[in-house]
Amino acid sequence: MDIPPFPCPVCGSPFNGRIIVHERSARGETGIQACSACGLHITWPRLPDPQGEYHKEDRTLWERKYGAIAQGARLHDRHANYLEEVALLQRLVPGGRVLDVGCNAGWLLGYLQQAGGFTPEGLEPGTMLAEITRERLGVPVHNTTLQALQNHDGAFDALIATDVIEHVLPEEALTFAGAAARLLRPGGLILVKTPNRPYTSAKSELIQLIPPSVRRWIILGRDVWDSKEHVIHWDPRALARLFARCGFESVMTFVPRPVQTAGSPALARLLRATLYRAALLAGGRRRVPFFAQDIFFVARKTT
C-alpha cells in the first residue's frame, strides 16, 4: 500500500493506497489510484519532479521547434483549437479582460489579439516562455503560478486554462481553484480543458487485454495515462465538485475539438476525428460521453 500524504481535493476523503495500474516511462515508474469515496484518479506514487521537462529552458531548441510558427510561416498544430477557444470567449465574455493560465509562448494570446476586443494577459511560470511571449506580443505576462499571483484580486472577467489542471499537484488543486475565485470578478468565468479520465480508463483497460508481445508495438501502449507529468486525471463530475468548493457554479461542459499533431500517424488522426464526431452525435455539445478524449468545463464565480 502506498497511501498519499494528503486528502482527496474533491471530497476531502483519504486515499486508500490501492494502485489500479502501474505505468512505466523512460523517466521512471508511477501508479494510478482512485479516491474510494468520489472516484477522483491521481498519480501516486509519482515522479519526484513531474513537470521537470517543462523546466528545461533552451532558446535555441525552442526556435528550432517553434520558430516557423512564431514567424507565421506555418500554423500551430492547435490552430483549430485556438479558434474554437477564441469563439467561445467571444460568446461568453466579449471585450473582457482574459488571463491565459499557463500561456506557454502566448499562442492563444496571439489569437485573442488578432480577434480584437479583448484585454489579454498571460500567466506562465517558465521564465523563458514568459519572455518569449512578451517579446512576440507585447502583452503583460506574469511569470509566476496562479496561486502566487498577487495584486490582481477581482481583476479578470475570465481565466482560461487549457491542458493545465492535470499538471497541478493534487495537494494544490483546491488552492488553484481558490486562486481562480480570488482573481475573478463576481460573475467571472473559469474555462478549463483537460483529458477525460473515463476515456483514459477505457483505453487502459483495453490495452491490458492485449498480449504484452503485441502491446509493445502499439502507440502509447506503455504511457496511456501520461502519468510521468499528469498528476490528476479529471472527469466532469470531479471538476464541477472541485470548483463548487470554491464558490463556482457549472455553466457548461462539452467535448472540445481534438488536438491533431502534425507528426501523428494518419490512423491516429483518423481515430481522433472519428471519436470526436461520435461524441458530438452522443450529445457532446452539452455533456462529455466516456469515449470523448477531452473535457471542456466552464464555471461561474457566484459571489
C-alpha positions in Angstrom: 0.0 0.0 0.0 1.3 3.5 -0.9 -1.0 6.0 0.7 -0.7 9.6 -0.4 0.0 12.0 2.5 -2.9 14.3 1.5 -6.7 14.0 1.2 -8.7 14.0 -2.0 -9.0 17.6 -3.2 -12.6 17.0 -4.4 -14.2 15.4 -1.4 -11.6 15.6 1.4 -11.5 11.8 2.0 -8.2 9.9 2.5 -6.9 7.7 -0.3 -6.6 4.1 0.5 -3.3 3.5 -1.3 -4.7 0.8 -3.7 -2.9 1.1 -7.1 -5.1 0.4 -10.0 -2.4 0.2 -12.6 1.4 0.7 -12.8 2.9 2.7 -15.6 6.4 2.9 -16.8 8.1 5.5 -18.9 11.6 6.5 -19.8 11.6 8.7 -16.7 10.5 6.1 -14.2 7.6 4.1 -12.8 4.3 5.6 -11.5 1.0 4.3 -10.2 -2.6 5.3 -10.6 -5.1 5.2 -7.7 -8.6 6.4 -7.1 -10.4 8.0 -4.2 -12.8 5.3 -2.9 -15.3 8.0 -1.9 -15.7 10.1 -5.1 -13.6 8.3 -7.7 -11.0 11.0 -8.5 -7.9 9.4 -10.0 -4.5 10.6 -9.2 -0.9 9.6 -10.0 0.7 8.1 -6.9 3.4 7.2 -6.5 4.6 9.9 -8.8 8.0 11.1 -10.2 10.0 13.5 -7.9 9.6 16.3 -10.4 6.6 15.5 -12.7 7.0 18.8 -14.6 10.7 18.6 -14.9 10.7 18.6 -18.7 9.0 22.0 -18.7 11.8 23.5 -16.6 14.4 22.9 -19.3 14.9 26.3 -21.0 16.8 26.2 -24.2 16.1 29.1 -26.6 17.9 27.5 -29.5 15.9 24.3 -29.2 12.7 26.3 -28.9 13.5 28.3 -32.0 14.2 25.2 -34.0 10.9 23.7 -32.9 8.6 26.7 -32.9 10.4 29.5 -34.8 8.5 29.0 -38.0 5.2 29.2 -36.2 6.3 32.3 -34.3 7.2 33.9 -37.6 3.9 33.0 -39.3 5.5 30.6 -41.8 3.2 27.8 -40.7 0.2 27.3 -38.4 0.4 25.8 -35.0 -0.9 22.2 -34.6 -3.6 23.6 -32.3 -4.8 26.3 -34.8 -8.3 24.8 -34.9 -8.4 24.5 -31.1 -7.4 28.1 -30.6 -10.1 29.3 -33.0 -12.6 27.3 -31.0 -11.4 28.8 -27.7 -11.5 32.4 -29.1 -15.0 31.9 -30.4 -16.1 30.6 -27.0 -14.6 33.6 -25.2 -16.2 36.0 -27.8 -19.6 34.5 -26.9 -19.1 34.4 -23.1 -17.0 37.5 -22.3 -16.9 39.8 -25.3 -14.5 42.6 -24.6 -13.3 41.0 -21.4 -10.0 41.0 -19.6 -8.8 37.5 -20.0 -5.9 35.7 -18.2 -4.4 32.7 -20.1 -3.2 30.4 -17.3 -0.1 28.5 -18.4 0.1 30.6 -21.6 3.3 28.9 -22.9 4.7 31.1 -25.7 1.5 33.0 -26.0 -0.1 31.1 -28.8 -3.7 31.6 -27.6 -3.0 35.2 -26.6 -1.9 35.9 -30.2 -5.2 34.6 -31.5 -7.1 36.8 -28.9 -5.0 39.8 -30.1 -6.0 39.1 -33.7 -9.6 38.7 -32.8 -9.7 42.1 -31.1 -11.9 43.4 -28.4 -10.2 41.6 -25.5 -7.7 42.7 -22.9 -5.5 39.6 -22.9 -2.8 38.8 -20.3 -0.7 35.7 -19.7 0.5 33.8 -16.8 3.5 31.5 -17.3 5.8 30.0 -14.6 8.5 29.3 -17.1 10.8 32.3 -17.4 12.0 31.8 -21.0 8.4 31.2 -22.2 7.2 34.3 -20.4 9.9 36.4 -22.0 9.2 35.0 -25.5 5.5 35.9 -25.1 6.3 39.4 -24.1 8.7 39.8 -27.0 6.3 38.4 -29.5 3.1 40.1 -28.5 3.9 43.0 -26.1 1.2 41.8 -23.6 1.5 41.6 -19.8 2.8 38.2 -18.8 3.0 37.2 -15.1 6.0 35.0 -14.5 4.5 33.0 -11.6 1.9 30.5 -10.7 -1.8 31.2 -10.4 -1.7 30.7 -6.6 1.2 33.2 -6.2 -0.3 36.0 -8.4 -0.9 39.0 -6.2 -2.4 42.5 -6.5 -5.0 41.3 -9.1 -7.9 40.2 -6.9 -11.2 40.6 -8.8 -9.4 41.9 -11.9 -10.4 39.4 -14.6 -13.6 38.6 -16.5 -12.3 35.2 -17.4 -9.5 32.8 -16.8 -8.7 30.1 -19.3 -6.5 27.1 -18.5 -6.2 24.6 -21.4 -4.2 21.4 -20.6 -3.1 22.8 -17.3 -5.1 21.4 -14.4 -3.9 17.9 -15.0 -0.4 19.2 -14.1 -1.5 20.8 -10.8 -0.5 18.6 -7.8 -3.5 17.1 -6.1 -2.5 18.7 -2.8 -2.6 22.1 -4.5 -5.7 21.6 -6.6 -8.0 23.2 -4.1 -5.8 26.3 -3.7 -5.6 26.5 -7.5 -9.4 26.7 -7.7 -9.5 29.1 -4.8 -6.9 31.4 -6.5 -9.1 31.4 -9.6 -12.1 32.6 -7.5 -9.9 35.3 -5.9 -8.7 36.7 -9.2 -12.1 36.7 -10.9 -14.7 39.5 -10.6 -18.1 38.4 -9.3 -19.7 36.6 -12.1 -16.4 35.9 -13.8 -15.7 32.6 -15.6 -13.1 29.9 -15.4 -12.7 27.8 -18.6 -10.8 24.5 -18.2 -9.8 22.0 -20.8 -8.3 18.7 -19.7 -8.1 15.0 -20.7 -11.2 13.0 -20.0 -10.3 10.3 -17.3 -13.1 7.8 -18.3 -11.7 7.7 -21.8 -8.2 7.1 -20.4 -9.5 4.4 -18.1 -11.3 2.6 -21.0 -8.2 2.8 -23.2 -6.0 1.4 -20.3 -8.4 -1.5 -19.7 -8.5 -2.3 -23.4 -4.7 -2.3 -23.7 -4.4 -4.6 -20.7 -6.4 -7.2 -22.7 -3.8 -7.3 -25.4 -0.8 -9.7 -25.0 2.4 -8.0 -23.9 4.2 -9.2 -27.0 1.7 -7.3 -29.2 1.2 -4.4 -26.8 4.8 -3.2 -27.1 4.1 -2.2 -30.8 1.0 -0.1 -30.0 1.4 3.6 -29.8 1.1 4.8 -26.2 1.0 1.2 -25.1 3.3 2.0 -22.1 2.2 5.5 -21.4 -1.6 5.5 -21.6 -2.1 7.8 -18.5 0.8 10.1 -19.4 1.4 9.9 -15.6 5.0 11.0 -15.9 3.6 14.5 -15.9 -0.2 14.3 -15.5 -0.8 14.1 -11.7 -4.6 14.3 -11.6 -7.0 12.6 -14.0 -10.2 14.5 -14.2 -13.8 13.6 -15.1 -16.6 16.2 -15.5 -18.2 15.5 -12.1 -14.9 15.9 -10.2 -14.2 19.2 -11.9 -17.6 20.5 -11.0 -17.2 19.4 -7.4 -13.8 20.9 -7.0 -14.8 24.4 -8.3 -18.1 24.2 -6.3 -16.0 24.0 -3.2 -14.6 27.4 -4.1 -17.8 29.2 -4.9 -18.4 28.4 -8.6 -21.4 27.1 -10.3 -21.2 25.0 -13.5 -22.2 26.8 -16.7 -21.4 24.2 -19.4 -19.5 21.0 -20.1 -18.8 19.9 -23.7 -16.4 18.0 -25.9 -13.7 20.2 -27.5 -12.1 19.6 -30.8 -9.2 17.1 -30.6 -5.6 18.2 -30.9 -4.3 16.9 -34.2 -0.5 17.0 -34.0 1.3 17.1 -37.4 3.6 14.2 -36.5 0.8 11.8 -35.6 0.3 8.7 -37.8 -2.7 9.0 -40.2 -4.5 6.2 -38.4 -4.2 8.1 -35.0 -5.5 11.3 -36.6 -8.4 9.4 -38.2 -9.3 7.8 -34.8 -9.3 11.1 -33.0 -11.6 12.7 -35.6 -13.9 9.7 -35.6 -14.2 9.7 -31.8 -14.9 13.4 -31.8 -17.7 13.1 -34.4 -19.1 10.2 -32.4 -19.0 12.2 -29.2 -20.9 15.1 -30.8 -23.6 12.6 -32.0 -23.8 11.4 -28.4 -24.6 14.9 -27.1 -21.1 16.2 -26.9 -22.1 19.8 -27.2 -23.9 19.5 -23.8 -22.1 16.7 -22.0 -19.0 14.5 -22.2 -19.5 10.8 -23.0 -17.0 8.4 -21.6 -15.3 7.9 -25.0 -14.6 11.6 -25.6 -10.8 12.3 -25.3 -11.1 15.7 -23.6 -13.4 17.8 -21.4 -14.1 21.5 -21.7 -15.6 22.8 -18.5 -16.9 26.3 -17.8 -18.0 27.6 -14.4 -19.1 31.0 -13.0 -18.0 32.6 -9.8 -21.2 33.1 -7.8 -20.0 35.8 -5.3 
